Amino acid sequence: MPITSDLTLDAAKFHPSSVSEETKKINALFEHITAKGPQWHEIGIAKYRQMREIGKTSMPLPVYLPGAREATVPSREAGRDIPLRVYRPDNGQPSRGVFLHFHGGGSDSSLKMYANKCQLTAVSVGYRLAPEDPYPAAIHDSFDVAEYLVDHAEQEYGGKLLFIGGESAGACLTALTAFQLMRLRPAHRLAGLIFPYGLFDLTLGLPKVFSFTKPLVVNVEELQQFGDAYVPGMSTAERKHPSVSPLYEDMQALASASPKQSLPPALFLCGTEDPLLDDTLLMSVKWMAAGSEAILKIYPGAPHGFTIFPGVESAEEAAAVTIQFVREKLGAAM
C-alpha cells in the first residue's frame, strides 16, 4: 500500500495549464495598467488617494454604498472616535449577527454581499492608515472596535459579533483581532473568519514575496514600501513578533487555552499569481496544525486583490464560496 501524505493539496491548481485564457488576458491588462500607473511612494500618499478616488490609479474605484450609514465607536484615546460604515440587510428583516470587516483598500464593496446574502449587519472599520499613522494605530483601532462590538453589538445592531474578515492587510488585522479576542474575551466564540489573500508575515521574507517582481497589482517592491511605512524602523526580528505578524503566533497554545480547544473556523482564499500566496499556505497549515478548521481555496492565475474585480470568473467563484462558508457557520452558531 503506497504511503499517503497527512496533508494534501490539489497540485493541479498550481500548474500553469490550469490558468484560464480569461485570467491570462486579465493579468496582462492588470500588468500593463500597474506598470503605467502612479506609485504612492513616488507621488505622495495624499495625491495617490485623490487619484484613486477618481479612477486614476491601477486599482478600481472605491465603492461607497449609498445604503451604508456612518457610525462611530469610542477609541482608547480620550476625545477620539473610530469611524464605521454600517450596512444592514436591505430586506428589513432582523439581522442574524454582525460581520466586522477590515478593508484592504478603503471600499464598501463586500458589505452589501454579507448583509443581503447572509442576513448580517456588515460593519467596516475606518482604521487609521500608514504612513500618517504607523503601527500600532490600525491595530489599536481594530481591537477597540472588536471589543466594543463584543460588549454592545446585540444592543446596538440586534445580534452578536459572529464573523470577522478582511482582504490583504485587512486579513492581518483580522487575525490579530481574533487572537486578541480569544485572550481578552475568551467566552465570546466567533463563528468564522474570512482571509482573502492575507498578509501575515511583515518580514516580507517568504519565497513567493521575495521573488515576485512583475508589476501585477502589487509586487515585492510595493510590499516593501508598504512595510517600511507601516512599521518604520522595525528590524526583521521585531517584525516577527506575533503582535505584528500573526504567522508567528503560537496558535496551538492559543487554541489549547480556549474553551473550545480550537481557533475559530477560517476560510483562506488566494490566487497563484499573488506574492502573498506563501502567507496563505503557511497560515492555513498552521491553523490546521492547531487542531482547527481551515478551508483553503486556491484560484489558478488569480492576482492579488482578485475578489474586488467584478465580473471576473475567479472573483465570482470566491464570492460564492465565501457566502456558502458564512451561511454554514451561521447555521451552526444559531
N, C-alpha and C positions, 0 to 999 in steps of 0.2 A: 504494500500500500504506500503510495507516494506521500512524502512529507507535505503537510499543508501549513501555510502561514497563519499565525494568530491574528494578523492584521492584513487585510486585503484592500486593494484599490482597483478600480476599473482602469487598467493601463491604457486602454484604447482612448480614453478621454484626453490623454496627454499626447497622443500621436498626431503629427501634423495632418495626416489623412482624415482626421475627424473634424477638421475645421471646415465649415460650410463655405460655399462660394460667397454667400451674402456677408458672412463675417469677414472674409478676406477683403472684400470691397469696402466694407465699412471701416476696417482697420486702416486700409490705405488712405481713405479720406481723412480719418482722425489723425493719422501720422502727418499728413500734409498740413492740416489745419494747425496741429500742435507746433510743428516746426516753424510755421509762418507767424504764429500768434505771439502776443506780448507775454513776457515773463514778469511776474510780480516783483521779483527781486532785482530786476533791471529798471523798471519804470516807477517802482514805489507801490506799496500796498494800497494806499488811498486811491491813486489813479487806476490801479488794476481793478479794484472793486467798483469804481464808477464805470469802467469799460464793461465789466461783466454784466452790470445792470442793464446795459443797452445792447448786449449781444456782440461785443467786440473782442471777446476772448475765445479760446478754444473750447470752453465749457458752454453747455446750453444755458439759456436764460434762466435765472432763478424763478421758481414758481411760488407765487404768493396767493394762496387760495382766498377768494373773496368771502367764503363762508367761515374762515378761521377768525377767531376773536383774540384780542390781546388780553393778557393777564400777567400777573407778577406773583412771585413768592419772595419772602424776605431772605436776604443774604446774611451770612455770618458777620458781615461788615456792617456796622451801625450806619443807618441812613442810606443804604443802597438796596435796591430790589433787583431781582433777576427777571428779565422779560421772558414771557412764554407766548407761544402761539397754540391755540386750542381749537381742535376741530371735533365737533360732536357728530354722531350719525345723522344723516340727512332725513331719515325716515321718522325722526321724532320719538322713536321708541327708547325705553330706558337703556342706558349704557350697561354693558356686562363687565366693565372694568376699564382700567387706564393703561394705555400704551405710552411709555415715555421714550421719546425719540431724541437722539443726539445727532444732528445733521453732520454731514461731511463737507458741506458747502453752502449752507445758508438757504435751503429751499424747503417749501412745504409739500413737495410733490408726493411723498409717500403717505402723508397724514390722511388724505381722503380715502385711500385704499384700506388702511387699518380701521378707519371709522365705519365705512359703508360695507366693506366685505366681511368684517369681523365683529361689528356692533360694539366697538370700543371707542372711548374718548381718547383721541390721539393728542399728545402734548409734546410740543417741540421746544427745546431749551435754547434761548439766545445767550449762550455762554460767551464769556469774554474770549477774544481772539488774539493770537500772536500775529505780528511781533509787538503790538502795542501792550498786550498783557500776556507775558510768557508764563510758563509753568510756575506755580500751580494754580493760576487763576481759573482756567477752564475746569480743572479737577474739582476745585472748591465749589464752583457754581453747580457742577453736576451732582456732587454729593449733597449739597444743600437742597436742591430741588427734589432729589430722590427721597431724602429723609423726610422732607416736608410732606410729600405725597403719601409715604407710608403712614404718616400720622393723620393726614387730613383729606386724602383722596375720596373716601367714602362720603364724607360730609359735603365736600365742595363739588365733586364730579359724579357722585352716585355709584361709585364702585371702587374696588381696591386697585392699587398698583399691581398689575399682573405681569406685564411684559416691559422689557427694555430692549432697544435696538438702535443701531446707528451704523452708517457707512464710513469706511476708511478711518480717518482719525476719530470719527464718532463711534466706531467699534471699539477703539481703545478706551474711550470714556465709558462705554457700555460695560466692558469687562471690569474696569477699575471700580465702577459704581456698584456693580453686582457684588463684587468681593467685599466692598465696604459695607453694604447692607447685611451680608452674611455675618460680618463681625459685630456690627453695632445694632442690628435689628434681626437677630437670629430666628425669632419666632415668625418673621414675615417670609413666606415662601413665594418666590416668583414662579409663575407658570412657564416662562420661557424667555430666551434671549435670542436675538437675531444679529448675526455678524456678517454683513456683506463686505467682502474684500477688506478685512480689517488690518490695521497697522498695530501690531502687538509687540514689536521689538524696536525701540527707539535708537538702538545702536546702529541700525540700518546696515548690519554686517552679514545678514543671511545671503547665501549664494545668489538667489534669484534677484534680490535687490542690487547686489554689488555688480552683477553682470548685465543688468538691464539698462542699456544706453540709448535704445531707439526712442525717438520723441513720440511715443504713443500714449497720449493723455498725460502720464507722468513717467519719469524715469529716475535713475539714481541721483542725477544732479538736482532735480527738482525736490526729491525727498530729502536730500542732504541740506538744501536751502531751508526747507520747512523745519527739519530737525534743529538746525542752528538757531532759527527764530523762536522755536517753541521751548527749547531747553538750552538757552545760550550759556556757553562756558562750561557745560557739563562734560566730564570725561566719559569715556566709554564705560568704565566701571560704575560711575554714578548713574548712567542711563540704564544700566542693567538692574537697578533697584526695582523691585516689584511694584513700588508705588508710582513708578514712571512707565515701566514696560511690563504689562501683565503677563507676558510669556514666561517671565522669571518667577512668577508666583508659585508657592508650594501648594498646588491645587489639591494634592492628595491630603495634606494636613488640613486644609480649609474644608474639604468635603467631610473628612472624618469628624471634625468638630461640630458639624451642623446637625440639627435634629433629624434630618432626612438621610444623613450619611452620604450626601452627594451634592454636586453642584446643580443648579437649575438646568433643565433640558435646553440644548442650544442648537441652532441651525447656522451652519457656516456655508457661505457661498463665495465662489471666486472663479475667475477665468484663468486660462493657462497663459494668456498674454498680459499678465498683471505682475508688476515687480513685487507685489506683496503675496504672491502665491505661497511661498515658503512659510510666511507668517500664518496663513490659514491652515496649511497642512500640519505644521507643528502644534499650533494651538488646539486644533481639533483632536489630535492624537493625545496630547496631554490631558484634554478634557475626558476622553475615554479612559485613559490610564488612571484617572482619579475615580473610576467607578461610576461615571456619569454619562448620561445620554448626549451624544453629539452626532448630528446628522450633517454630513459633508456632501455638498453638491458642487461639481466641477463643470465648467462650461468651456468646451474646446474653442480656443482662439479668442475668447472674450477679453477685452481690455479692462483696465481699472475704470471703475465708475459705470460699467455697462448697464446697470439697472436703471440709471436715470435717463437713458436714451429711449424715448417712447417709440413703439412700433418695431423695435429690433427683436428678432426671434428669441435670442437668449434672455433679453430683459423680460419678455412676456412669460417665458418658462420659469424664470426666477420668481416673478410675482405670483404665479400660480402655486409654486412650491411653498412660498412664504405664507400665503393665505391658508393653504392646507395645514401647514405646521401650526399656525396660530389657532386655527379652529380646533384642531385635535387637542392641543394643550389647554385651550379654553374649556373644552368639554370635560377634560379630565379634572380641571380645577373647580368646576361648578359642583 
